[in-house]
Amino acid sequence: TNKIYYGIGFDVHQLIKSRKLFLGGIQIPFALGLKGHSDADPVLHALIDSILGACRLGDIGKLFSDNNKKYKNIRSTILLKKVIEIIKSKNVSINNIDINVIAQKPKIKKYSKKMIDTISKICEINPNQINIKGKTTEKLGLIGEEKAIASEAIVSVIKYD
C-alpha cells in the first residue's frame, strides 16, 4: 500500500542592500535582497527542508553545504530540482504543499500565482496542489522592522510501493 508522509520546513534570511530578492523561485523587484550563500530564497529553502523531512533525508545543509563553493550564489530553483530528482528515484511524489511567507514588505499576494506556477513546474505537480499565504508580523520583531524575511512550509508526499 502507498504511504503518506509529512514534512515541515522553516527558513529565515536577513534583508540587506545590493542583493536581488528571490522568493518562491522568482525575482521580486524590491530595494533590498536577502543575505545568504545561495540566492537566499527562504521560500524554496523551507520547501526543500519540508520535502527532505517528509522523505527522512536530513536537511538542506546536509545535501547542499554552504561550505561548498559550487553552491555559491546558486539559484534555489536548481537545488529544488535536484531534490525532486532524488525523491523521484525513491518512488516518492508530492501530494500537496502549503507555504507561509512571513514578510512585512513586500506584499506577497500579487506574486503568489507566479511563485505557485514556478514551484509546480519544478515539482512536477499541478498548481492546485500548492497554496501560498503572505503573513506579516504586525511590525513586530526583525521581520516587522523589515530586517528579515522568513518562510515555513509543510508538504505531504506519497511513497509508492
Backbone bond lengths (Angstrom), bond angles and torsions (degrees), N, CA, C in turn:
res aa  C-N    CA-C-N  psi(-1)  N-CA   C-N-CA  omega(-1)  CA-C   N-CA-C  phi
1 T - - - 1.477 - - 1.529 110.66 -
2 N 1.317 114.75 148.18 1.459 120.08 177.92 1.524 109.79 -74.38
3 K 1.324 116.13 142.57 1.453 120.69 -179.64 1.523 110.23 -114.77
4 I 1.336 115.53 146.33 1.463 120.98 175.64 1.524 108.88 -107.10
5 Y 1.326 115.81 133.58 1.462 122.08 176.67 1.516 109.37 -125.33
6 Y 1.338 116.03 155.63 1.457 121.46 -179.93 1.520 110.53 -122.05
7 G 1.321 115.92 148.89 1.458 120.55 176.00 1.511 109.97 -140.70
8 I 1.322 115.52 151.09 1.464 121.20 179.57 1.525 108.59 -123.84
9 G 1.327 116.28 146.13 1.459 120.65 178.56 1.514 110.98 -138.36
10 F 1.319 115.39 150.98 1.465 121.50 177.79 1.519 108.92 -143.33
11 D 1.326 116.97 143.71 1.459 120.46 173.21 1.528 109.54 -154.39
12 V 1.321 114.94 151.16 1.463 120.84 176.73 1.520 108.39 -143.15
13 H 1.328 116.55 139.57 1.462 121.62 175.88 1.521 110.01 -133.63
14 Q 1.321 114.04 151.02 1.468 121.87 -179.74 1.525 110.45 -81.03
15 L 1.340 115.75 136.50 1.471 121.20 174.16 1.521 109.63 -80.34
16 I 1.333 116.07 130.98 1.469 120.97 179.54 1.533 109.88 -139.70
17 K 1.340 114.90 164.77 1.471 120.20 175.99 1.526 110.40 -76.53
18 S 1.306 115.85 161.68 1.467 125.47 174.10 1.534 114.39 58.28
19 R 1.354 115.42 36.66 1.467 121.30 169.85 1.518 106.71 -135.80
20 K 1.337 116.09 148.88 1.465 120.13 174.85 1.525 109.05 -79.29
21 L 1.337 115.59 151.19 1.463 120.47 179.56 1.532 109.88 -99.24
22 F 1.329 115.16 118.27 1.460 121.39 174.94 1.520 109.08 -115.59
23 L 1.326 115.90 125.99 1.461 122.09 176.16 1.525 108.28 -136.75
24 G 1.322 116.35 128.18 1.459 120.04 177.59 1.514 113.50 61.09
25 G 1.335 116.55 29.23 1.452 120.65 176.28 1.512 115.59 86.13
26 I 1.325 117.17 0.20 1.475 120.03 179.17 1.527 110.75 -121.22
27 Q 1.323 114.50 151.41 1.466 119.16 175.86 1.521 108.23 -84.69
28 I 1.318 115.45 132.54 1.465 121.46 -177.27 1.523 108.75 -115.68
29 P 1.334 117.27 128.53 1.467 119.34 179.00 1.531 110.59 -66.56
30 F 1.322 115.97 118.40 1.462 120.88 -177.24 1.522 107.81 -161.22
31 A 1.324 116.90 152.62 1.475 122.22 -176.64 1.528 112.60 -66.66
32 L 1.336 116.16 -26.42 1.463 120.76 -176.95 1.525 110.14 -119.92
33 G 1.324 115.03 161.27 1.461 121.21 174.01 1.514 109.37 -128.17
34 L 1.311 117.05 -176.92 1.449 120.79 -176.17 1.523 111.87 -107.67
35 K 1.326 114.27 138.78 1.467 122.42 -177.39 1.529 109.45 -84.29
36 G 1.338 115.76 130.87 1.453 119.65 177.46 1.507 111.37 178.89
37 H 1.322 115.95 171.26 1.462 122.47 -178.50 1.533 110.39 -70.72
38 S 1.347 115.98 -43.01 1.461 121.42 178.10 1.524 107.61 -91.17
39 D 1.338 117.94 -146.73 1.472 119.76 174.53 1.539 111.30 -79.79
40 A 1.339 116.15 0.64 1.475 123.58 173.66 1.529 113.56 60.65
41 D 1.337 116.27 39.78 1.466 121.41 179.32 1.534 108.92 -84.34
42 P 1.358 117.83 101.72 1.468 119.35 -174.58 1.528 112.77 -67.87
43 V 1.334 116.72 -25.56 1.468 120.81 -179.66 1.532 109.55 -67.19
44 L 1.335 116.17 -50.43 1.467 119.24 179.95 1.531 111.43 -70.43
45 H 1.337 117.28 -32.21 1.466 119.16 178.13 1.535 110.80 -66.41
46 A 1.321 117.06 -41.94 1.469 120.97 176.86 1.530 109.95 -64.76
47 L 1.340 116.23 -40.76 1.461 120.79 179.18 1.533 110.98 -63.62
48 I 1.330 116.44 -46.35 1.465 120.91 178.68 1.531 110.15 -58.25
49 D 1.330 117.39 -45.72 1.465 120.39 179.68 1.529 111.66 -63.43
50 S 1.336 117.39 -36.59 1.464 119.59 179.77 1.531 110.53 -67.60
51 I 1.335 116.96 -39.93 1.473 120.84 178.12 1.529 110.30 -65.96
52 L 1.335 116.54 -47.03 1.464 120.41 178.93 1.525 110.80 -61.79
53 G 1.335 116.19 -37.59 1.470 120.63 177.97 1.520 111.80 -63.86
54 A 1.329 116.75 -45.62 1.469 121.10 179.94 1.525 111.18 -61.83
55 C 1.334 116.01 -32.65 1.474 121.24 -178.70 1.520 112.49 -94.27
56 R 1.324 117.03 3.05 1.459 123.59 179.68 1.524 111.55 55.01
57 L 1.339 114.61 48.89 1.465 121.57 -177.87 1.523 112.37 -116.73
58 G 1.335 116.99 29.15 1.463 120.07 177.59 1.514 112.04 80.07
59 D 1.337 116.16 -136.57 1.464 119.50 -176.99 1.524 110.56 -144.33
60 I 1.322 115.21 178.26 1.462 122.10 -175.00 1.532 112.28 -60.67
61 G 1.333 117.17 -35.15 1.460 121.49 -179.76 1.520 112.80 -68.66
62 K 1.330 115.61 -31.27 1.464 120.96 178.24 1.532 110.09 -70.11
63 L 1.343 116.00 -40.42 1.464 121.35 -177.07 1.527 112.95 -81.46
64 F 1.338 115.17 -42.36 1.471 120.19 -174.52 1.527 108.83 -128.41
65 S 1.321 116.40 80.67 1.468 121.14 -175.06 1.526 111.36 -62.96
66 D 1.339 116.42 137.79 1.472 118.71 177.21 1.527 111.63 -78.88
67 N 1.342 116.41 3.00 1.472 119.84 170.10 1.529 111.11 -88.99
68 N 1.329 115.75 -8.71 1.461 120.90 -176.90 1.527 109.58 -89.96
69 K 1.336 115.48 117.76 1.469 120.38 -175.40 1.525 112.98 -61.83
70 K 1.342 117.21 -25.42 1.471 117.89 -176.89 1.535 112.38 -69.97
71 Y 1.327 117.14 -13.60 1.467 120.09 177.52 1.532 112.56 -98.53
72 K 1.346 117.22 2.85 1.470 120.63 -179.83 1.528 109.26 -62.49
73 N 1.330 115.84 123.92 1.476 123.75 178.76 1.527 114.47 59.50
74 I 1.340 117.05 14.64 1.463 120.06 179.42 1.525 109.81 -65.63
75 R 1.334 115.57 144.38 1.462 119.48 175.01 1.530 109.12 -70.19
76 S 1.310 115.71 134.65 1.461 120.66 -178.87 1.525 111.95 -67.25
77 T 1.335 116.83 -20.19 1.474 120.50 174.93 1.530 109.73 -60.29
78 I 1.336 116.86 -36.49 1.468 121.73 179.49 1.527 110.02 -68.05
79 L 1.334 116.47 -40.65 1.467 120.77 178.36 1.530 110.29 -63.85
80 L 1.336 116.16 -42.61 1.469 120.19 179.49 1.530 110.40 -63.18
81 K 1.339 116.99 -42.46 1.472 120.97 176.60 1.520 111.18 -55.55
82 K 1.341 116.68 -44.53 1.469 121.24 -179.97 1.531 110.72 -62.00
83 V 1.346 116.51 -40.95 1.462 120.86 179.45 1.528 110.79 -64.64
84 I 1.326 116.93 -41.10 1.476 121.03 178.32 1.532 110.07 -62.70
85 E 1.342 117.06 -41.46 1.478 120.40 176.59 1.526 110.91 -59.40
86 I 1.340 115.99 -42.91 1.471 120.93 -179.65 1.528 110.78 -62.26
87 I 1.333 117.51 -47.63 1.472 118.87 -175.81 1.532 111.28 -71.18
88 K 1.342 116.97 -33.30 1.469 119.49 176.43 1.521 110.48 -61.34
89 S 1.344 116.45 -39.13 1.468 120.89 179.65 1.526 111.00 -65.91
90 K 1.335 117.04 -17.66 1.466 121.76 178.72 1.536 111.75 -103.60
91 N 1.355 115.85 16.50 1.470 121.38 178.12 1.532 113.31 61.82
92 V 1.321 115.77 38.76 1.464 121.17 179.25 1.518 108.56 -118.65
93 S 1.322 116.50 137.34 1.462 119.01 171.65 1.527 109.70 -131.45
94 I 1.324 115.15 157.94 1.465 120.50 -177.91 1.514 109.86 -81.44
95 N 1.325 115.35 132.30 1.456 122.36 178.13 1.531 110.35 -91.53
96 N 1.327 117.10 -52.08 1.468 119.80 173.86 1.520 111.31 -157.70
97 I 1.344 113.44 159.89 1.468 121.96 -177.42 1.529 108.01 -132.22
98 D 1.322 116.66 135.31 1.468 121.28 172.07 1.528 107.51 -130.05
99 I 1.325 115.60 129.16 1.465 121.24 -172.92 1.527 110.95 -129.36
100 N 1.330 116.15 136.41 1.466 122.04 167.02 1.527 108.09 -106.28
101 V 1.325 116.85 131.37 1.462 121.90 171.24 1.518 105.79 -109.07
102 I 1.336 116.38 117.04 1.460 120.68 -172.52 1.526 108.41 -106.97
103 A 1.326 114.79 103.91 1.470 121.74 -175.41 1.521 108.76 -149.80
104 Q 1.333 116.17 138.51 1.464 118.61 172.80 1.527 108.55 -71.92
105 K 1.324 114.84 -46.06 1.458 123.36 175.08 1.517 107.50 -142.93
106 P 1.323 121.18 152.29 1.465 127.38 -6.24 1.528 111.54 -73.39
107 K 1.321 115.83 164.31 1.463 120.55 174.85 1.535 108.02 -72.03
108 I 1.314 116.13 132.46 1.466 122.33 -171.22 1.526 112.64 -83.72
109 K 1.335 115.77 -28.78 1.467 120.91 -169.23 1.528 114.30 -47.18
110 K 1.350 116.53 -46.09 1.467 118.02 -175.14 1.529 113.70 -74.81
111 Y 1.343 117.08 -9.11 1.467 120.52 178.76 1.529 112.84 -106.30
112 S 1.330 116.92 -9.02 1.465 118.82 -170.53 1.526 112.99 -64.41
113 K 1.329 118.71 -36.17 1.471 120.06 179.51 1.525 110.90 -63.51
114 K 1.343 116.50 -42.37 1.465 120.22 179.56 1.539 110.88 -66.84
115 M 1.336 116.26 -37.39 1.471 120.13 175.44 1.522 110.54 -62.08
116 I 1.338 115.98 -46.35 1.467 121.24 -179.85 1.527 110.42 -60.01
117 D 1.331 116.85 -44.83 1.467 120.68 179.91 1.525 111.18 -61.21
118 T 1.337 116.07 -43.35 1.472 121.64 179.93 1.530 110.83 -63.44
119 I 1.325 116.29 -47.54 1.468 121.45 -178.69 1.531 110.78 -66.05
120 S 1.331 117.45 -40.47 1.472 120.05 -178.06 1.526 111.13 -64.26
121 K 1.326 116.71 -38.80 1.476 120.27 177.89 1.525 110.96 -62.68
122 I 1.340 116.60 -48.17 1.467 120.28 -177.55 1.531 110.97 -65.83
123 C 1.332 116.36 -41.64 1.467 120.85 -176.65 1.532 112.53 -82.61
124 E 1.341 115.44 -5.23 1.467 121.61 -179.94 1.530 112.07 56.86
125 I 1.328 115.07 45.88 1.468 120.95 175.41 1.527 108.80 -131.36
126 N 1.318 115.35 169.25 1.456 121.60 179.54 1.529 110.49 -74.44
127 P 1.339 117.73 141.15 1.480 118.79 177.08 1.532 113.82 -54.46
128 N 1.351 117.11 -28.97 1.474 117.65 -179.17 1.525 113.45 -75.75
129 Q 1.347 116.84 2.84 1.465 121.26 173.46 1.536 111.04 -95.19
130 I 1.354 115.83 4.40 1.464 121.06 -175.61 1.524 109.99 -126.09
131 N 1.325 115.15 136.74 1.463 120.89 175.95 1.528 108.37 -129.69
132 I 1.338 116.37 134.70 1.468 121.07 178.03 1.531 108.84 -128.74
133 K 1.339 115.39 130.55 1.455 120.48 -179.78 1.526 109.42 -122.89
134 G 1.303 116.65 136.17 1.464 121.42 173.81 1.522 109.55 -92.78
135 K 1.316 116.30 132.83 1.469 122.24 178.61 1.523 109.09 -128.61
136 T 1.325 116.93 147.01 1.473 120.19 169.92 1.528 106.78 -109.26
137 T 1.325 116.62 174.14 1.464 119.16 173.48 1.531 109.81 -110.74
138 E 1.354 115.20 26.10 1.475 120.67 179.17 1.536 111.15 52.23
139 K 1.324 115.19 42.57 1.471 123.84 177.85 1.532 114.36 65.19
140 L 1.341 116.30 16.32 1.464 120.14 179.67 1.526 111.03 -95.43
141 G 1.331 116.53 145.43 1.459 122.28 172.47 1.516 113.85 69.12
142 L 1.335 115.80 -170.70 1.469 122.03 -176.04 1.525 111.78 -61.91
143 I 1.329 116.52 -36.64 1.467 119.52 179.46 1.527 109.69 -69.94
144 G 1.322 116.10 -44.87 1.464 121.24 179.20 1.520 113.17 -62.03
145 E 1.334 115.56 -30.84 1.473 120.79 177.71 1.527 111.99 -85.79
146 E 1.345 115.56 9.02 1.473 122.81 177.59 1.534 112.22 61.79
147 K 1.329 115.72 36.17 1.470 121.25 177.13 1.526 111.99 -103.97
148 A 1.333 116.82 -7.67 1.468 120.43 -177.82 1.527 110.12 -159.01
149 I 1.329 114.44 160.21 1.467 122.19 171.86 1.522 107.15 -130.69
150 A 1.329 115.57 135.87 1.463 121.20 179.61 1.524 109.90 -122.10
151 S 1.307 114.97 164.63 1.453 120.01 174.69 1.512 109.25 -150.23
152 E 1.330 115.73 148.67 1.450 120.16 172.41 1.523 107.60 -133.47
153 A 1.324 114.81 147.47 1.457 120.16 -176.79 1.516 109.69 -139.41
154 I 1.330 114.64 145.57 1.457 120.48 169.96 1.507 106.30 -127.68
155 V 1.332 114.50 142.22 1.466 119.83 -178.73 1.529 108.70 -135.41
156 S 1.319 116.06 146.37 1.466 119.24 167.17 1.524 106.47 -115.26
157 V 1.324 114.03 138.00 1.472 120.47 -179.57 1.529 108.85 -124.39
158 I 1.326 114.36 153.99 1.466 120.72 175.89 1.507 108.68 -111.19
159 K 1.333 115.37 125.33 1.471 121.29 175.28 1.518 107.16 -99.33
160 Y 1.340 114.64 117.18 1.470 120.40 -179.43 1.518 110.12 -89.70
161 D 1.329 115.33 143.00 1.469 119.69 179.36 1.516 111.25 -67.54
